[in-house]
Amino acid sequence: MKSEQKQKKLHLDPRTKLFIITLIASLEMVDSNIILTASLGIIPFLLFLSNRQFFGAIKFLVIFSLAVLAHIFRADFQINMVLNMIIVLAGGLVLRLFPAFAIGDYILKSTSVSETISALEKLKIGRKITIPLSVMFRFFPTIKQEGKSIHDAAKMRGLTIGRKRFWQNPFQALEFRIVPLMISIANIGSDLSAASLSRGLDNPAKHTCYTEVRMTKKDYLIMFLITFGLALVYFLSKLVIK
C-alpha cells in the first residue's frame, strides 16, 4: 500500500531537492525583483502538490499571494502608518523567506533519513554535517508530535485560549505549556543524538545503506526546467521593469 502511494508522488533524489532549495534561497537574497520573487512561489506550491500536501499547498498559496499583493499595492494603503509598516515588513519577510522555508518543509516530509544520509555520502559530505542533519530530520517531526500532546493535555485542563481558566492566569497557563515543551526539546535532542551515534554514524568506516538513491532523467529534467524557467523570467522581468 505504501509503495503504491509512493509511486503516485513525484519522488525526487535528495540532491535534486538540495539543488532546488539552494537555488531558491540564493535568488531570494540576491534580487528583489517582484516578478522573479512571485515566480519563485510557484515552485514550492507545485512541490507540495506533487507530494500530495494539499493543505500545505493551499495555505502557502494564500499567504504568499497576500504578500505579493501587499507589495504591489503598498503605496495605495490609506491606513495608520504603524500598521502600514507592519504589513509591509511582514509581507517582505514572507516574500524573502517563505518559499525557502516551504521547500524545507517539503523536504522534511518527502525525504527519509536513510535517503538523506545516502545522498550526502555520495556528495562526499563529512560526518560533522551528516550526523546533525540526520538528527534534524527526526527532531522536528518529534517536536511537532510532542507539542500536540502538550496541547491536548492543556486542553483537558482547560488551559486553552478559549477557556475561562486560561484568562484567569494567562501567564501561568503559558508556563504550563512552554516549560514542558522546552524540557522535551532538550531531552529529545539528546536522545536522538545518542540514537544516531548508537547506529554507528560517527564510525569513519564506509557505511552501507538499504536505501539506494540515484539521479534519474526526471531529476535532471526538473533541475533544467527550474533553472531555465527562472532565468527566462529574470531576463523578461528586467525588460518589463525598464
C-alpha positions as CSV (number, residue, x, y, z in Angstrom):
1,M,0.0,0.0,0.0
2,K,2.8,2.4,0.9
3,S,4.7,1.5,-2.2
4,E,1.7,2.3,-4.4
5,Q,1.2,5.6,-2.6
6,K,4.8,6.5,-3.1
7,Q,4.6,5.8,-6.8
8,K,1.8,8.3,-7.1
9,K,4.1,11.0,-5.8
10,L,6.9,12.7,-7.6
11,H,9.8,11.1,-5.9
12,L,13.0,13.2,-6.4
13,D,16.6,12.4,-5.4
14,P,17.6,14.3,-2.2
15,R,20.4,16.0,-4.2
16,T,17.8,17.5,-6.6
17,K,15.9,18.8,-3.6
18,L,19.1,20.3,-2.2
19,F,19.8,22.0,-5.5
20,I,16.3,23.5,-5.6
21,I,16.3,24.9,-2.1
22,T,19.8,26.3,-2.6
23,L,18.8,28.0,-5.9
24,I,15.6,29.4,-4.4
25,A,17.3,30.7,-1.2
26,S,20.1,32.3,-3.3
27,L,17.7,34.1,-5.7
28,E,15.6,35.3,-2.8
29,M,18.6,37.1,-1.3
30,V,20.2,38.3,-4.5
31,D,17.4,40.0,-6.3
32,S,14.3,42.0,-5.1
33,N,12.5,41.8,-8.5
34,I,8.9,41.2,-7.6
35,I,8.2,39.3,-10.8
36,L,11.0,36.9,-10.1
37,T,10.1,36.7,-6.4
38,A,6.4,35.9,-7.3
39,S,7.6,33.2,-9.8
40,L,9.7,31.6,-7.0
41,G,6.5,31.0,-5.1
42,I,5.2,28.7,-7.9
43,I,7.9,26.1,-7.2
44,P,7.1,25.2,-3.6
45,F,3.4,25.2,-4.5
46,L,4.0,22.6,-7.2
47,L,6.3,20.6,-5.0
48,F,3.6,20.5,-2.3
49,L,1.1,19.2,-4.8
50,S,3.5,16.6,-6.1
51,N,3.9,15.3,-2.6
52,R,0.1,15.3,-2.0
53,Q,0.4,18.0,0.7
54,F,-2.7,19.7,-0.5
55,F,-3.5,21.7,2.7
56,G,0.1,23.0,2.8
57,A,-0.1,24.0,-0.8
58,I,-3.3,26.0,-0.3
59,K,-2.0,27.6,2.9
60,F,1.2,28.6,1.2
61,L,-0.6,29.9,-1.9
62,V,-2.9,32.1,0.2
63,I,-0.2,33.6,2.4
64,F,2.3,34.1,-0.4
65,S,-0.4,35.7,-2.7
66,L,-1.4,38.1,0.0
67,A,2.3,39.1,0.5
68,V,2.7,39.7,-3.3
69,L,-0.5,41.9,-3.3
70,A,0.7,43.8,-0.3
71,H,4.0,44.5,-2.0
72,I,2.3,45.6,-5.3
73,F,-0.3,47.9,-3.7
74,R,1.7,49.1,-0.7
75,A,1.7,52.7,-1.9
76,D,-2.1,52.7,-2.1
77,F,-2.7,51.8,1.5
78,Q,-4.5,54.5,3.3
79,I,-4.1,53.2,6.9
80,N,-2.3,54.0,10.0
81,M,1.5,54.5,9.5
82,V,2.5,51.9,12.1
83,L,0.0,49.3,10.8
84,N,1.2,50.0,7.2
85,M,4.8,49.5,8.3
86,I,3.9,46.2,10.0
87,I,2.1,45.0,6.9
88,V,4.9,45.9,4.5
89,L,7.5,44.4,6.9
90,A,5.6,41.1,7.3
91,G,5.0,40.9,3.5
92,G,8.7,41.5,2.8
93,L,9.7,38.7,5.2
94,V,7.2,36.3,3.6
95,L,8.4,37.1,0.1
96,R,12.1,36.7,1.1
97,L,11.9,33.7,3.4
98,F,8.6,31.8,2.9
99,P,9.5,29.9,-0.4
100,A,12.7,28.5,1.0
101,F,11.1,27.5,4.3
102,A,8.2,25.9,2.4
103,I,10.6,23.8,0.4
104,G,12.4,22.9,3.6
105,D,9.1,21.6,4.9
106,Y,8.5,19.7,1.7
107,I,12.0,18.1,2.0
108,L,11.4,17.1,5.6
109,K,8.1,15.4,4.7
110,S,9.2,13.8,1.5
111,T,12.7,12.5,2.3
112,S,13.6,9.7,4.7
113,V,16.6,9.8,6.9
114,S,18.3,6.9,5.1
115,E,17.8,8.7,1.8
116,T,19.4,11.9,3.1
117,I,22.4,10.1,4.6
118,S,23.0,8.1,1.5
119,A,22.8,11.2,-0.7
120,L,25.1,13.2,1.5
121,E,27.7,10.4,1.5
122,K,27.6,10.3,-2.3
123,L,28.3,14.1,-2.2
124,K,31.3,13.4,0.0
125,I,29.8,15.4,2.9
126,G,31.6,14.9,6.2
127,R,30.1,13.2,9.3
128,K,30.2,16.6,11.1
129,I,27.3,17.6,8.8
130,T,25.7,14.2,8.2
131,I,25.0,13.5,11.9
132,P,23.4,16.8,12.8
133,L,21.2,16.6,9.6
134,S,20.1,13.0,10.5
135,V,19.2,14.3,14.0
136,M,17.3,17.3,12.5
137,F,15.2,15.1,10.2
138,R,13.9,13.2,13.2
139,F,13.8,16.2,15.5
140,F,11.2,18.4,14.0
141,P,8.5,15.7,13.5
142,T,9.1,14.5,17.0
143,I,8.8,18.0,18.5
144,K,5.6,18.6,16.5
145,Q,4.1,15.4,17.9
146,E,5.3,16.4,21.4
147,G,3.7,19.8,21.1
148,K,0.4,18.3,20.0
149,S,0.5,16.0,23.1
150,I,1.2,19.0,25.4
151,H,-1.7,20.9,23.7
152,D,-4.1,18.0,24.2
153,A,-3.1,17.8,27.9
154,A,-3.6,21.6,28.3
155,K,-6.9,21.4,26.6
156,M,-8.1,18.7,29.1
157,R,-7.2,21.0,31.9
158,G,-9.0,24.0,30.4
159,L,-5.8,25.9,29.6
160,T,-6.5,26.8,26.0
161,I,-7.1,30.4,24.9
162,G,-10.9,29.9,24.5
163,R,-11.4,28.6,28.1
164,K,-12.2,30.7,31.2
165,R,-9.4,29.1,33.2
166,F,-6.8,30.3,30.8
167,W,-7.7,34.0,31.2
168,Q,-7.8,33.7,35.0
169,N,-4.0,33.4,34.9
170,P,-2.7,33.5,31.3
171,F,1.0,33.7,32.2
172,Q,0.7,30.6,34.3
173,A,-1.2,28.8,31.5
174,L,1.6,29.7,29.1
175,E,4.2,28.5,31.6
176,F,2.4,25.1,31.8
177,R,2.8,24.7,28.0
178,I,6.2,26.3,27.4
179,V,8.2,24.7,30.2
180,P,7.2,21.1,29.3
181,L,8.0,21.8,25.6
182,M,11.4,23.2,26.4
183,I,12.2,20.2,28.6
184,S,11.0,17.9,25.8
185,I,13.2,19.7,23.3
186,A,16.3,19.2,25.4
187,N,15.6,15.6,26.1
188,I,14.6,14.7,22.5
189,G,17.8,16.4,21.1
190,S,19.9,14.3,23.5
191,D,18.0,11.1,22.8
192,L,18.2,11.5,19.0
193,S,21.9,12.3,19.1
194,A,22.5,9.2,21.2
195,A,20.4,7.1,18.8
196,S,22.4,8.4,15.8
197,L,25.7,7.6,17.4
198,S,24.5,4.1,18.5
199,R,23.8,3.3,14.9
200,G,27.4,4.0,14.1
201,L,27.1,7.2,12.1
202,D,30.3,8.5,13.7
203,N,32.2,5.4,12.5
204,P,34.8,6.5,10.0
205,A,34.4,3.2,8.1
206,K,32.4,3.2,4.9
207,H,28.7,2.6,5.5
208,T,26.2,0.6,3.6
209,C,22.6,1.6,3.2
210,Y,19.4,-0.3,2.4
211,T,18.1,2.8,0.6
212,E,19.7,3.4,-2.8
213,V,19.5,6.9,-4.2
214,R,20.4,7.8,-7.8
215,M,19.9,10.6,-10.1
216,T,17.4,9.8,-12.9
217,K,16.5,11.6,-16.1
218,K,13.5,13.0,-14.2
219,D,15.8,14.7,-11.7
220,Y,18.0,16.3,-14.4
221,L,14.9,17.4,-16.4
222,I,13.4,19.1,-13.3
223,M,16.6,20.9,-12.4
224,F,17.0,22.1,-16.0
225,L,13.3,23.3,-16.3
226,I,13.5,25.2,-13.0
227,T,16.9,26.8,-13.8
228,F,15.8,27.7,-17.4
229,G,12.4,28.9,-16.3
230,L,13.8,31.2,-13.6
231,A,16.5,32.5,-15.9
232,L,13.9,33.3,-18.6
233,V,11.6,35.0,-16.0
234,Y,14.6,37.0,-14.7
235,F,15.6,38.4,-18.1
236,L,12.0,39.0,-19.2
237,S,11.2,40.8,-15.9
238,K,14.2,43.1,-16.5
239,L,12.7,44.1,-19.9
240,V,9.3,44.7,-18.4
241,I,10.6,46.8,-15.5
242,K,12.6,49.0,-17.9
